Amino acid sequence: MWPLLSIPLIPPEALGRPSRKAATAALTAHVAVLGGTGLKGALSEALRGAKNLGGQERRFAALATRELSRHQRLLDQAAKLAGQAPGGLSLVQDQAIVRYALWRRLFTGETWARIGPEVALPGPLRPRSIPDARIEALVRAEFSEPPEAPDELERAASACSFPSWLAEAIAWSAPPGEAPAVLAALNVEASLIVRTRGGRDACLAALADEGVDAVALPQAPDAVAVASPGARVFETRPMKAGRLQVMDLGSQLIVELCRVAPGATVVDWCAGAGGKALALADRVGPEGRVQAWDVSRKRLGEARERARKHGLANIEFPSEPDLGKASVVLVDAPCSGSGSLAREPDLKWKLTRAKVDEFRARQAEILSKVVSGAAKGTAVVYATCSLLREEDEEVVEAVLTRHPGVELDDARGFLPPEACAGPFFRAWPHRLAGGGFFGARLVKRG
């Protein structure tokens, strides 16, 4: 059955509160995304520009923004079947309005009586050329089965709104026959996962006392999945006290793969905003050191602020890390982000094969530089949030060929078996909670 005929509706408790102002914020953000702005930045800017939005309205706007990118292909297909081909809309504002109206009907079950006031002229977007009557006709249209896709993968790509080339790339990398499940897992709202500090059981008890439903994830010692709708966890005492850090399960498993000892010196190369640096700092303790470094000064500024906020004096920010002093070097390489599409669905439409090739070349260059500069006996952990072999196994294999003194350490000695694919760390989003991740632990023997 075509997915438009069997879409499960978003439950009201997960939706937030729809309103014309919230719809305006979501549509403004979606237009910015279509213009090339990243979803997170576009949403932040749209919410800053919105006046007097309540918390539940902001929640709705954020969800709607993600959903419009997440289901873009499916919504455009629905518009085409209803007589409004997306290519016939020259204004991106018109495309956004059509997608929003169809999303409200198909994914939230609303009728024109509710949708109309949210999108009707004179707003919420300008310029605009599509009249209200045309939008109403689309919302009221009856849908029938379209021509069947030629194979299972293409049907999954259509249902989960993936570009065909990206669905094929994921299928080539995924376990045999599991690509449709991977696409489906990446096409839903991401679960909220946090890292606990100062004892997981104590944090779970504190969250329960405040009415937050959370469960321990067995694959990592500090991982907790928050099930309560509305993410009330951000208002809890443990979060405000710095005992919780938003961190995906895959990221926590990468820290486990580093296996750092108290008192050790660790280099976090490509530290970004510092999420893993914070976790590594907790592991090495006050006698250890984490040298955090990144080419982006802006992102490293975020890491500095987080370290200051959490009182972690053992994180340093040198102008150039000293690889020779590190027992472990983490290379969390820039990548396509194909494993994080549940959180950043706009990336589906911005990635290209050429960009993946560019990432692969840059990743190999970075990893080769680090293993060359590392001291004998140093463990180098290479990690991405990509699902694609081109950025993962193939990069590692190329570096191992280029550097005969470097060996692959088996991830199965550090991580639970369900998080491993042979000697590599692999978090597939349909098998483990959270997004998709890859990791390899290399050791420089000579």
Secondary structure, DSSP 8 states (H G I E B T S, - for coil): --GGGS-----HHHH----HHHHHHHHHHHHHHHTT--HHHHHHHHHHHSSS--HHHHHHHHHHHHHHHHTHHHHHHHHHHTT--GGG--SHHHHHHHHHHHHHHHHH---HHHHHHHH-TT-SSSS--S-HHHHHHHHH---------SSHHHHHHHHTT--HHHHHHHHHHSSTT-HHHHHHHTTS---EEEEESS-HHHHHHHHHHTT--EEE-TTSTTEEEE-STT-GGGGSHHHHTT-EEE--HHHHHHHHHH---TT-EEEEET-TTSHHHHHHHHHH-TTSEEEEE-S-HHHHHHHHHHHHHTT-TTEE--SS--GGG-SEEEEE-----GGGTTT-GGGGGT--HHHHHHHHHHHHHHHHHHHHHS-TT-EEEEEES---GGGTHHHHHHHHHH-TTEEEE-GGGTS-GGGEETTEEEE-TTTSSS--EEEEEEEE--
